[in-house]
Amino acid sequence: MKKIFPYILGLLIFTSCDALLEVKPESSITEAVYWQNESDFEPYLTGIYPFMRVFANNVTYGTERSEELISALNSRFTVAWAQNLTPSSGALNYADWYKAIGHCNLLLEKIQGFEFASNPDLKKRILAETYCLRAYFYFHLTRIIGDTPLMLEAVTDTEVPLLARSPAPDVLRQIVADLDEAIAQFRSISGFTPALIPSKYRFSYASAQALKADAKLWSAKVLGGGNADLNAAIEAIGEVEKSGATLSADFKTAANSRASSNREMLLAAFFLRDESTAAAGGVPAVSHFCVNAFPFETGVQGADNLDSIPFAKTSANGQGAYQISPASRALFTNTADKRIPFTWVTERQGNTLKISWITKFTGTIYPDSRVADNDIPMYRLADIFLMKAEAYAALDQTATAIDYLEKVRLRAGTGEYTGATDKLSVEREILNERGRELFFENKRWYDLVRFHKGGTINVYQYVPNLVGKTTPLFWPLNTTVLANNSLIKQTEGYN
């Protein structure tokens, strides 16, 4: 596996900490000219964040295998949506994840020799964010393929060690260890307060705790971590709640407004108009996933409610590929739910109801066209409240779980929960609420796996395209990965 971890020292340097997409290549990084000064580390860290955006922006892994979407005018689904994954179709090559992890490893190694005498807090923040990024990359990857090779040392030459897949529980332990180190670094910064979030486009103490809670929930329900992990998730969320984040007054702005001014957003991936980047500095190409949700104008011509449909002028900005599924619409049993207008609108042509277009992320209307440029929410407070409800319900503390469930229902205008209060019923309602609140936010498949493993649902009966199939929950590995390393075994179920 000589090239499983291709380290690219020619990483582009980015000129802005928040505006990560205003990319201006300034120099080529080599061992001879880089890592010479303390000022080298901040731009290198900033240059790793686009990897985070690439993974957060990819709906294949967090959305397509769920029940959320069906085809619209122009299907662009992968084989993941049809649940037809095989080692030769839809299989994963994890090179991009290890490029990102490799950059983290390299930064962590090189920074050790620098004291940052004039600004020791800067070193602490850089370390904290780098540990968070590495934890996020590993967490994202292990939720896709399960057992995952653990590479924690920097590799600066061509002799890359061959590594077998580490068991998923070991990977989760490393993720939590990285996050605990990050949390310790954040806490050691002068004037630390849990409410300190310098940028919502970069990891902070609050979003580190949010990621830890997410990882602990996964460990508890998918990997058998049980009550200890559930309580750890609750404890981490308690720290998130100290951040000062509050639910937005209305759902319209909860996920749609810019993260920098969104009071319930903890972490988001930043986007700008017309941003579609070619692969550079090891960062894969990316365009906003909502391009596939916007219809193009000629596809909805003549609709009676055209003004309510978030269409783009041409297919360059709107592919018309996705619509909300009947299964997801059916979750909204209360017609007074304030989220409905900001989740979907059904196209009307005379007396005919046609495609139900997604209205959650509607981009920005410019003089020439609508453009998909919403920030991508990664963690916002409603998600955190529902995580806490989920953890309490799994502990069979359903009264407290309902308290947190109702915090989200209150804003939605759906009132207090009046259903059954047994553990299974409350867990099912929390899953449904996550489906309503977090629709199209790249979380649904991971939610379904957790609740399946926790015994709330049978995902093979819940997802229409999984009915009658035995496709494993985790992805197969690409044959190239297997050919390059004899220690790597295929994901269970694909042999």
N, C-alpha and C positions, 0 to 999 in steps of 0.2 A: 504494500500500500504506500509506495513511495510518494504519491501525489495526493494522498487523502487529505493532507493539511497544507494546501498550497499557500505559503506565506508571501504576501505581496508587500514588500517594503516600499514600493512606489505608491503608497496610499496618498490620495489627494488630501490637501489641507483645506479646511473650510474656514471662511473668514468671519462667521457669525455663530455665536453659541445658540441662539434661539432660531434664527432663520437658517435652519440647517440646509435648506435647499438652494440658497443663493450661493452656488458652488463656483469657486474660482480657483483653478489649479495654480498653485504658486511655485511649487518645487517638487522635485523627486526625492523621496526619502531613501537614503542608503545608510548603511552602517558607518560609512566613513564620514558623513556630514551630519547625521542626525544623532539624537540622544547626547548632544554635547552640552546643552544648557537646560535649566529648569523651564525655560519658556517653550521647550519643544513638546511638553507633555499635554498641555491644554488643547492645542490644535489637533494633536493626534487623537485624543479622547473624543473631541467633537467629530472627527472623521469616522469614528466607529458607529455613531448614532444612526447614520443612514441604513445600516444593516437592520437595526431595530425596526425602522420604518418599513423596510421591505417585508419583514416577517409579519408585522402587524397588519400590513396591507393585503396579505394573501388570503383570499377567501376559500381556497381549495381545502385547507386543513381545518379551519375553524368553523366553516359554514356549509360547504357543498355536500358533505356526507349527512347533514342533518335534514330535517323536514321543512326547512324554512323557504326554499325557493323552488319554482318550476320555470320552465321555458316561457319566454314571451314571444317577441317577433323574430328573434335571431339567436337561437340557442348557442351558448359558448361554454357549456358545461364540460368538465373533464370526465374521465371514466370514474372519478371518485363519486360524483353525483349518482351515477348509475350503479354504484357499488360493484363495479367489475374490475377491481384491482387485481393485478397479477404481477409476478416478477418481471414480465416483459411489457406491461401496460399500466401506467400510473405509478410505477415504482419510484422510490426516492433515492436521489443521489444527494448525500448530505454535505457536499463540499462547501456550499455557501455558509452553512452553519459553522463549519470548522474554520473557514476563513475569518469569520467574525470572532470566534473563540480564540483563534490564534492571535489576532490583534490585541485582544484583552491580555492574553498570557504574556505577550511581548512587552506591553506597557507595564504590567505588574513586575516583570523582571527588571526592566531598565530603570524604573523609577527608584528602586531600592538604594542606589548609590547617590542619590541627591537629597540634600537636607532641607531645601526650600527655607533657608535660614531667614530670609526677609518676609516670608509668608507661609509659615507652616500649615495654616488652615487650608491653603490651596492644595497642598499635597494630600491632606486628609480627604478633601472633597473629590479629588481626582481618583484616589484609591477607592473611595466609597462608590462612586459612579461606575468605575470599571468592574468592581465585584458585582454590582447590580446587573450590569450588562451581561457579564458572563453567566450569571445565574439565569437571566431571562432567556439567553440563547439556549442553554441546556434545558430549561423547563419547556420551552417551545418545542425543542427537538424530541425530548422524551415523551411528550404527550402525543407525538406523531408516530414514533417507531418503538416506544417502550424502552427496552434495554439499549444502552447507548455507550459508545466508547468514551472514556473519560480521559481527556488530554488536558493536563494542568500545567505543563511546563512549556516554556517558550522554545520554539525550534527556529534556529537562525541559519541552518544549513540544509543540505539536501538529504541528510540522513534522518528521515522521519521514522520513529519507531512504529512497528506494527502493533496494533492494539485490538484486543477482543472487545466485544460489547460487555459493558458492566451492567449488572442487574439494576433494573429501574429503582429499587429502594436505595441502592448505593448512590445512584445519580441524584436522587432527591436529597439524600443526606448531604451531598456536596453542594447542591443548590442552596440548602438552608445554611450550611456553613459559610458560604460566600455572602449570603444575605446578612447573617449575624455579624460577619466582619464589616460589611458595609454599614450596618446600623451602628456598630461601635465607633466606626470612623466618623459618621455623621454626628454622633453624640459628643465626640471629643472636640468638635469645632467650637471655637470661641463664641460665646453668646448663643449656644445652641438652644433652640426651642422646637418642639414638635410641629409648630405652625410655620416653620421656615420652609418655604417652597420657592427658591429663587427663580426657577423656570419650570413650567409644566410640560416642557418638551424634553426635560432631562430628569433622571432619577433624583429623588429627594428622600428624606427620612420617611415621609408618609407613603410614598409610592413603593419604597423598599419594603415597608411593612405590609402593604397591599399585596405585593408579589409573594411575600412570605405566607400570608394567609391563603392565597390561591394555591401555593405549593403544598401547604399543610392539608388543605381540603382534598387535594388530589391524592396525597399520600394516605390520608385517612380512609378514603372511600375506594380508591382504585388499587392501592397497594397494601391494604390491610393494616394501616397504622392505627386505626381505632380511636378510642376516646382521647388518648394522649395527644394525637395530632389535631383532633377536633378542638380540644381546649387550647392548644397552641395557636390555632387559627383565630379563635375568639380573642385571645390575648393580643395577637398582632393587630386585629381590627380595632381593639380598644385604643391602640396607639394611633391608628389612622384617624380615629374620631377626635383625637386631640389636635388635629391639624387645623381646625377651624373651618374646614370645608362644610358647606351647607347645600341642601338640595336647591336647585334653581326653582324660582317661583312657578314657572310653567314648563311643561315638558318640551315645548318647541325649542327652547334654548339648552336643554339639558345635555344633549349630545351634539347639537348642530352649531352652536356658537364657538368662536375661536377659544381654544383652551386657555390662552393667556388672560382672557377676561371672564372665563366661565368658573363660577364659584364652587361648582361641585366636581370639576375635573381635577384629578390628581396627576395623571400622566396621559399624554397624547402624542401621536406622531404628527409632525408638522407637514403641511402641504401648501403650495402656492399655485397660482394660476398657470395653466398650461405646463405643469411640471411633469415631464416624462423624461427620465434620465436614462441615457445609454449606460451600459456597463462601464465602470471606470474605477480605478483604484481597488479592484476586487469587489466592489459593490455591484450587485446585479441590477439590471435595468428594472424600472418600475414605472407604472402609471396607475392612477387612482382606480380602485376596484369599482367605484360607483359609475365609471364610464359605461359599464355593462348594465347598469340599472336604468339609466336615462333612455327613454325612447327618442328616436330621431323624428324630426317634424313630419316628414312625409308618411311615417308609419302611424301617426295618430291624426292625420288630416281629417277634418270633418267631425271630430268629437264634439259633442254638445258642451262638454265641460273641459274644453282644451285649456282654458286659463288655469285650471287646477292641476294640470298634468305637468310634471317637471321635465319637459322635453328639451332636447338640444337641436340646434339648427340642422346639423348633419351627423352622419354616423361617425365622423371623426371624434365628436365629443359625446355621442350617445349611441351605444350599440343596440339598445332595446333587447337585451338578452335575458334579463331576469325579471320575474315578477314574484310577489309574495304568494306563497302556496295557500290552498284552501285550508290545510291543516293549521298553518300559522294564523290565518284570519279567524279560524274557529276558536282560538284561544281567547279572543275578545268577546266574551259572552255578554258583557255589560255594554250596551250601545251608548251609554253615557261616558264611556272611557275617553278621557281627554287626549289620549295618545293616538287614537285612531286616525285623525286627519294628518298627523305627522308620522304615520307609519305606512299608509297606503291610500290610494284613491282609485276607484274603478272607473275605467273609461266608459262613457255612454255614447253610443251612436244611435240616436232615435230611442226606440224602446229596447234596444239590445245592450246588455251589459257585456263588456269585452274584457280586456286585460286589466288586472289590478296592479297598477304601477307603484313602486316603492317611493314614498315621500319622506323618508327619514333624513337622508343626506341629499339635499337638493342643490348643493354647490352655490355658485354665484352667477347671476345673469349679467353679462357684459354686453356692450353694444353689438358685438358680432355674434355671440352665442352664450348659452349656459355652459359653464365649465365645472367639472368635478374638482373641487379644491378644498373640501372640508377637512379639518384635522380629524385624525382617526382616534377615537377614544380608546384608551387601553385600560384605564381604571378611573371610574367616577363613583361618586358616593352612593348612588342608588345600587350599583353593582355590589359595593362593599356591604351595604345593609342586607342585601339578599344573600350574600355569602354568610353573614353572621346568622341570619335566619336559618340557612341551610345547616350550619354547624350545630346550632341549638336543637333543631329538629332531629338531626341524626343522634344527638344525645338524649332524645326523647324528652326534652324540655320544651314542649310545644307551646306553652303559654308565652315564654320569652321569644320563641321563634315567631309567633304571630305578632308580637309587639314590633319586631323589626320588619316583618312583611307589611304591616299596616303603615309604616312610615312611607313606603313607596306607593301603596294604594291611595293614601291620602292625597298626594299630589295628582294622581291619575283621576281622582274624583270617583273612584269606585267604592268608597266607603269601607267600613270595617269588615273583616272577614267573618262570615257567619256559617261557614261550613263545619264539617266534622273536625274534631280536635285530636283524633288519634294520630299517631306518628306517621303512618303511611299516607293518610289524607292530607296532612299538613305538608309533608314532603312533596307530594304531587302538586299541591297548590303553589308551593315555592318554585318548582320547576316551571309551572305554567306562567307564573308571574315573571320569571326570568325570560321566558319566551316572549312575553308582551313588552316588557321594559327594555330588553337588550336585543330586540330583533335587529338583525343585520349588522351587529357589532362584532362579528367574528368570534363569538363565544359559544354558539349553540351546540356544536358537535362535542366540544369538551364537556359542556353541561350534561349532555345526554349520556356520555360515557360514565361520568361520575354517578349520576342517578341510576344508571343501569347496574353498575358495579355495587352500588349501595342498596340495590334491591327494590327501588321505587318503581322502575319500569323495566320492561324487556325491550331493549332497543331494536331487536329483530322483529318485533311486532309493532313498534312505535313509528319507525321510519318506513314510509311506503316502499322505497326502493330496496330495503333490506328484507322485506317479508319473503320468506321462502328461500333465503340465501344464508350462507354460512361464512361470508366474507369476514375475516378477522377485523377487530376494532383498530388494530395498528397497521400501518402501511408496510408493504414489502420493500426490500432494498433493491436498488438497481443492480443489474448483473455486473456493471462496471465496478461497483463497490466490492462485490464478492470476488471478482477476478483479480483485483489489486491486493487483496489481503486474505490469505488462507485462514486466518484466525476469525474472520467475520462469518457468522452464521446467519442464514436467512431468518427473517421474522417468523415466529411460530405460526403455523397454519398455511404457509405458502410453500412448503417443501415438496 
